[in-house]
């Protein structure tokens, strides 16, 4: 089930299905401070019609499927890592950002001190 709100009919808050985010008591679960920011940035890109939602969604489903093939156990599951990789791949495919820029930005962010948020 999916609520519709974007111009291409997609919604990041699928209730169920292969792209549905993790939930607890109906609420989306974020376990690190970067995850809701990643989610919000993706929604903003969608709302500004910079990314086609269904194309992102299919990329996320593919990332999840590939990730599940490589899992060492249930504790290794990383939904938001799959989301990040799907978004990065789409941004590169669309020519919005290239992989080198993403890598450089990631290094800068990773070098920030703990509790920088």
N, CA, C and O of each residue as an XYZ file, in Angstrom:
468
protein
N       0.845     -1.168      0.000
C       0.000      0.000      0.000
C       0.894      1.236      0.000
O       1.903      1.293      0.703
N       0.503      2.216     -0.799
C       1.297      3.425     -0.923
C       0.390      4.638     -0.939
O      -0.612      4.650     -1.653
N       0.722      5.650     -0.168
C       0.022      6.926     -0.266
C       0.629      7.673     -1.439
O       1.809      7.489     -1.736
N      -0.134      8.499     -2.104
C       0.368      9.226     -3.262
C       0.517     10.695     -2.932
O      -0.407     11.332     -2.426
N       1.723     11.236     -3.231
C       1.904     12.650     -2.987
C       2.884     13.316     -3.938
O       2.908     14.544     -4.012
N       3.680     12.568     -4.656
C       4.647     13.180     -5.567
C       4.055     13.289     -6.964
O       3.059     12.638     -7.282
N       4.672     14.110     -7.784
C       4.158     14.333     -9.124
C       4.129     13.052     -9.951
O       3.298     12.928    -10.851
N       5.008     12.104     -9.673
C       4.975     10.851    -10.426
C       4.237      9.762     -9.669
O       4.311      8.592    -10.043
N       3.524     10.128     -8.607
C       2.664      9.187     -7.905
C       3.343      8.379     -6.826
O       2.681      7.547     -6.205
N       4.636      8.571     -6.560
C       5.320      7.761     -5.564
C       5.346      8.401     -4.204
O       5.181      9.614     -4.071
N       5.554      7.588     -3.195
C       5.628      8.072     -1.824
C       6.679      7.267     -1.084
O       6.664      6.038     -1.151
N       7.596      7.926     -0.378
C       8.661      7.205      0.314
C       8.183      6.401      1.515
O       8.950      5.610      2.065
N       6.964      6.581      1.924
C       6.490      5.888      3.121
C       5.569      4.717      2.796
O       4.450      4.634      3.301
N       6.047      3.827      1.957
C       5.279      2.624      1.686
C       5.036      1.901      3.003
O       5.919      1.842      3.859
N       3.853      1.360      3.158
C       3.505      0.624      4.374
C       4.112     -0.779      4.334
O       4.618     -1.279      5.339
N       4.053     -1.393      3.180
C       4.612     -2.726      3.024
C       5.213     -2.824      1.627
O       5.150     -1.874      0.847
N       5.782     -3.956      1.326
C       6.414     -4.134      0.032
C       7.921     -4.079      0.139
O       8.470     -3.810      1.207
N       8.589     -4.337     -0.979
C      10.049     -4.473     -0.944
C      10.815     -3.191     -0.641
O      11.983     -3.262     -0.261
N      10.198     -2.026     -0.795
C      10.907     -0.772     -0.527
C      10.458     -0.102      0.768
O      10.916      0.998      1.077
N       9.578     -0.738      1.526
C       9.040     -0.135      2.746
C      10.124      0.047      3.802
O      10.900     -0.872      4.067
N      10.178      1.243      4.409
C      11.182      1.482      5.456
C      10.872      0.700      6.728
O       9.728      0.311      6.961
N      11.899      0.471      7.551
C      11.667     -0.234      8.818
C      10.765      0.596      9.724
O      10.849      1.823      9.754
N       9.909     -0.092     10.453
C       8.959      0.583     11.339
C       8.901     -0.128     12.684
O       9.211     -1.312     12.815
N       8.488      0.661     13.678
C       8.198      0.141     15.012
C       6.940      0.856     15.478
O       6.906      2.085     15.537
N       5.920      0.103     15.803
C       4.628      0.672     16.200
C       4.114      1.672     15.173
O       3.523      2.690     15.534
N       4.338      1.386     13.896
C       3.847      2.228     12.822
C       4.729      3.402     12.454
O       4.488      4.055     11.438
N       5.746      3.688     13.254
C       6.635      4.827     13.006
C       7.896      4.365     12.271
O       8.436      3.297     12.563
N       8.358      5.170     11.323
C       9.610      4.861     10.624
C      10.751      4.903     11.637
O      10.825      5.803     12.474
N      11.632      3.922     11.546
C      12.743      3.795     12.487
C      14.034      4.320     11.864
O      14.462      3.866     10.802
N      14.640      5.282     12.544
C      15.962      5.789     12.194
C      16.868      5.465     13.374
O      16.507      5.710     14.525
N      18.047      4.914     13.087
C      18.953      4.535     14.178
C      20.201      5.404     14.243
O      21.024      5.241     15.143
N      20.345      6.321     13.299
C      21.490      7.240     13.296
C      21.000      8.598     12.793
O      20.030      8.673     12.039
N      21.662      9.646     13.206
C      21.206     11.003     12.888
C      21.238     11.319     11.390
O      20.482     12.176     10.932
N      22.088     10.652     10.628
C      22.171     10.925      9.194
C      20.985     10.344      8.434
O      20.671     10.815      7.341
N      20.327      9.345      8.980
C      19.268      8.660      8.251
C      18.041      9.542      7.987
O      17.570      9.571      6.850
N      17.502     10.260      8.977
C      16.363     11.130      8.651
C      16.761     12.285      7.731
O      15.936     12.776      6.961
N      18.014     12.717      7.806
C      18.458     13.777      6.898
C      18.533     13.256      5.464
O      18.156     13.952      4.522
N      19.022     12.032      5.307
C      19.061     11.403      3.984
C      17.647     11.249      3.435
O      17.387     11.549      2.269
N      16.748     10.784      4.277
C      15.351     10.619      3.880
C      14.761     11.962      3.444
O      14.132     12.054      2.390
N      14.964     12.995      4.254
C      14.409     14.320      3.945
C      15.007     14.888      2.663
O      14.292     15.490      1.862
N      16.296     14.704      2.463
C      16.938     15.202      1.242
C      16.364     14.498      0.016
O      16.140     15.130     -1.017
N      16.129     13.205      0.127
C      15.564     12.451     -0.985
C      14.154     12.934     -1.306
O      13.807     13.126     -2.471
N      13.353     13.128     -0.279
C      11.991     13.625     -0.485
C      12.023     15.011     -1.123
O      11.214     15.309     -2.002
N      12.945     15.850     -0.689
C      13.071     17.189     -1.268
C      13.433     17.107     -2.747
O      12.872     17.839     -3.562
N      14.351     16.235     -3.097
C      14.720     16.041     -4.496
C      13.514     15.578     -5.314
O      13.304     16.029     -6.440
N      12.737     14.683     -4.740
C      11.523     14.212     -5.404
C      10.513     15.343     -5.544
O       9.949     15.534     -6.621
N      10.279     16.092     -4.477
C       9.292     17.173     -4.505
C       9.657     18.263     -5.503
O       8.779     18.932     -6.047
N      10.955     18.441     -5.745
C      11.407     19.438     -6.714
C      11.517     18.852     -8.122
O      12.032     19.499     -9.034
N      11.026     17.618     -8.288
C      11.051     16.914     -9.577
C      12.459     16.756    -10.134
O      12.652     16.755    -11.350
N      13.437     16.621     -9.255
C      14.812     16.398     -9.689
C      15.122     14.912     -9.858
O      16.022     14.541    -10.611
N      14.371     14.067     -9.153
C      14.519     12.623     -9.334
C      13.145     12.015     -9.571
O      12.169     12.405     -8.929
N      13.067     11.060    -10.496
C      11.797     10.347    -10.706
C      11.627      9.303     -9.600
O      12.463      8.412     -9.446
N      10.545      9.417     -8.836
C      10.379      8.571     -7.660
C      10.360      7.091     -7.985
O      11.011      6.303     -7.299
N       9.640      6.702     -9.002
C       9.548      5.270     -9.304
C      10.913      4.710     -9.687
O      11.228      3.568     -9.351
N      11.706      5.482    -10.370
C      13.062      5.028    -10.722
C      13.910      4.870     -9.462
O      14.668      3.908     -9.341
N      13.786      5.816     -8.517
C      14.501      5.667     -7.244
C      14.015      4.421     -6.509
O      14.818      3.631     -6.014
N      12.707      4.253     -6.443
C      12.107      3.119     -5.737
C      12.608      1.783     -6.295
O      12.950      0.873     -5.540
N      12.646      1.681     -7.615
C      13.137      0.442     -8.221
C      14.619      0.234     -7.919
O      15.056     -0.896     -7.699
N      15.389      1.317     -7.907
C      16.795      1.212     -7.539
C      16.965      0.763     -6.100
O      17.862     -0.022     -5.791
N      16.097      1.265     -5.210
C      16.133      0.854     -3.808
C      15.799     -0.629     -3.674
O      16.461     -1.351     -2.929
N      14.792     -1.074     -4.383
C      14.426     -2.501     -4.351
C      15.603     -3.348     -4.818
O      15.897     -4.384     -4.222
N      16.277     -2.914     -5.881
C      17.434     -3.658     -6.380
C      18.573     -3.673     -5.370
O      19.214     -4.705     -5.171
N      18.828     -2.530     -4.729
C      19.870     -2.461     -3.696
C      19.555     -3.397     -2.533
O      20.435     -4.103     -2.042
N      18.308     -3.400     -2.098
C      17.899     -4.269     -0.985
C      18.095     -5.730     -1.363
O      18.615     -6.514     -0.569
N      17.681     -6.098     -2.571
C      17.822     -7.492     -3.019
C      19.294     -7.901     -3.051
O      19.650     -8.988     -2.595
N      20.140     -7.036     -3.588
C      21.571     -7.349     -3.642
C      22.160     -7.439     -2.233
O      22.965     -8.324     -1.940
N      21.751     -6.519     -1.376
C      22.234     -6.497      0.009
C      21.833     -7.775      0.743
O      22.640     -8.352      1.472
N      20.603     -8.214      0.554
C      20.121     -9.416      1.240
C      20.896    -10.655      0.814
O      21.039    -11.597      1.594
N      21.396    -10.659     -0.416
C      22.200    -11.789     -0.889
C      23.543    -11.872     -0.180
O      24.151    -12.940     -0.121
N      24.010    -10.742      0.362
C      25.338    -10.679      0.970
C      25.316    -10.684      2.494
O      26.377    -10.620      3.115
N      24.153    -10.757      3.109
C      24.049    -10.659      4.568
C      24.727    -11.813      5.278
O      24.682    -12.959      4.829
N      25.358    -11.484      6.401
C      25.972    -12.497      7.255
C      25.039    -12.888      8.395
O      25.372    -13.781      9.174
N      23.906    -12.257      8.511
C      22.936    -12.526      9.571
C      21.951    -11.391      9.648
O      22.168    -10.343      9.040
N      20.864    -11.574     10.388
C      19.823    -10.545     10.433
C      20.285     -9.214     11.025
O      19.715     -8.171     10.706
N      21.291     -9.232     11.868
C      21.782     -7.989     12.467
C      22.570     -7.145     11.474
O      22.835     -5.971     11.730
N      22.943     -7.731     10.349
C      23.741     -7.018      9.355
C      22.872     -6.230      8.367
O      23.409     -5.512      7.524
N      21.555     -6.349      8.454
C      20.666     -5.673      7.503
C      20.781     -4.160      7.649
O      20.763     -3.638      8.763
N      20.898     -3.456      6.529
C      21.136     -2.018      6.529
C      20.230     -1.333      5.497
O      20.675     -1.003      4.398
N      18.966     -1.122      5.857
C      17.994     -0.501      4.959
C      18.455      0.874      4.516
O      18.417      1.174      3.323
N      18.889      1.717      5.439
C      19.249      3.093      5.089
C      20.537      3.151      4.281
O      20.725      4.081      3.496
N      21.420      2.186      4.452
C      22.589      2.089      3.580
C      22.160      1.771      2.152
O      22.721      2.309      1.198
N      21.173      0.901      2.006
C      20.619      0.593      0.682
C      19.984      1.838      0.080
O      20.156      2.113     -1.108
N      19.244      2.599      0.902
C      18.611      3.835      0.449
C      19.686      4.799     -0.072
O      19.542      5.383     -1.146
N      20.765      4.955      0.708
C      21.847      5.862      0.325
C      22.470      5.434     -1.000
O      22.666      6.264     -1.888
N      22.782      4.150     -1.139
C      23.399      3.679     -2.377
C      22.465      3.860     -3.569
O      22.910      4.220     -4.659
N      21.172      3.612     -3.368
C      20.208      3.792     -4.462
C      20.146      5.257     -4.882
O      20.115      5.561     -6.075
N      20.129      6.161     -3.913
C      20.081      7.586     -4.233
C      21.369      8.032     -4.918
O      21.319      8.741     -5.923
N      22.512      7.629     -4.389
C      23.784      8.003     -5.004
C      23.863      7.507     -6.443
O      24.297      8.239     -7.333
N      23.448      6.279     -6.668
C      23.488      5.708     -8.017
C      22.585      6.510     -8.957
O      22.979      6.826    -10.079
N      21.381      6.834     -8.500
C      20.449      7.582     -9.339
C      20.974      8.983     -9.640
O      20.893      9.442    -10.780
N      21.508      9.661     -8.637
C      22.056     11.001     -8.859
C      23.190     10.964     -9.881
O      23.310     11.867    -10.710
N      24.015      9.933     -9.826
C      25.096      9.790    -10.798
C      24.535      9.485    -12.187
O      24.986     10.067    -13.174
N      23.562      8.585    -12.276
C      22.961      8.240    -13.569
C      22.299      9.445    -14.224
O      22.353      9.599    -15.444
N      21.678     10.292    -13.423
C      21.000     11.470    -13.946
C      21.965     12.625    -14.220
O      21.570     13.647    -14.781
N      23.233     12.463    -13.823
C      24.233     13.500    -14.043
C      24.098     14.678    -13.092
O      24.625     15.757    -13.361
N      23.394     14.479    -11.984
C      23.219     15.547    -11.000
C      24.486     15.703    -10.166
O      24.911     16.821     -9.872
N      25.081     14.585     -9.790
C      26.322     14.558     -9.009
C      27.120     13.367     -9.514
O      26.549     12.315     -9.802
N      28.418     13.522     -9.622
C      29.202     12.356    -10.031
C      29.784     11.648     -8.810
O      29.830     12.208     -7.715
N      30.220     10.428     -9.013
C      30.722      9.600     -7.922
C      31.886     10.211     -7.181
O      31.999     10.046     -5.966
N      32.765     10.923     -7.893
C      33.915     11.562     -7.252
C      33.458     12.623     -6.265
O      33.989     12.721     -5.158
N      32.462     13.426     -6.671
C      31.922     14.448     -5.766
C      31.309     13.811     -4.526
O      31.490     14.301     -3.412
N      30.582     12.717     -4.730
C      29.962     12.032     -3.592
C      31.024     11.473     -2.655
O      30.905     11.590     -1.436
N      32.057     10.869     -3.222
C      33.129     10.319     -2.388
C      33.815     11.423     -1.582
O      34.088     11.257     -0.393
N      34.087     12.540     -2.234
C      34.755     13.663     -1.563
C      33.879     14.203     -0.433
O      34.367     14.451      0.670
N      32.594     14.382     -0.706
C      31.674     14.877      0.332
C      31.595     13.892      1.487
O      31.561     14.302      2.647
N      31.566     12.599      1.186
C      31.532     11.588      2.234
C      32.758     11.619      3.115
O      32.658     11.439      4.328
N      33.912     11.845      2.520
C      35.153     11.933      3.295
C      35.136     13.142      4.235
O      35.578     13.050      5.380
N      34.624     14.271      3.744
C      34.538     15.474      4.567
C      33.615     15.229      5.750
O      33.940     15.573      6.887
N      32.476     14.640      5.476
C      31.496     14.377      6.554
C      32.063     13.366      7.541
O      31.919     13.536      8.751
N      32.706     12.315      7.036
C      33.266     11.293      7.922
C      34.370     11.848      8.810
O      34.604     11.326      9.900
N      35.047     12.890      8.363
C      36.139     13.469      9.141
C      35.651     14.385     10.258
O      36.441     14.805     11.103
N      34.378     14.693     10.269
C      33.844     15.557     11.328
C      33.913     14.841     12.675
O      33.795     13.617     12.732
N      34.100     15.584     13.740
C      34.171     14.961     15.060
C      32.819     14.366     15.476
O      31.761     14.791     15.012
N      32.891     13.383     16.353
C      31.664     12.784     16.896
C      30.810     13.865     17.535
O      31.335     14.834     18.084
N      29.518     13.705     17.467
C      28.547     14.648     18.041
C      28.552     15.996     17.321
O      28.084     16.998     17.861
N      29.083     16.010     16.104
C      29.076     17.237     15.301
C      27.655     17.663     14.984
O      27.382     18.848     14.796
N      26.749     16.693     14.926
C      25.361     16.958     14.574
C      24.745     17.873     15.575
O      23.570     18.219     15.454
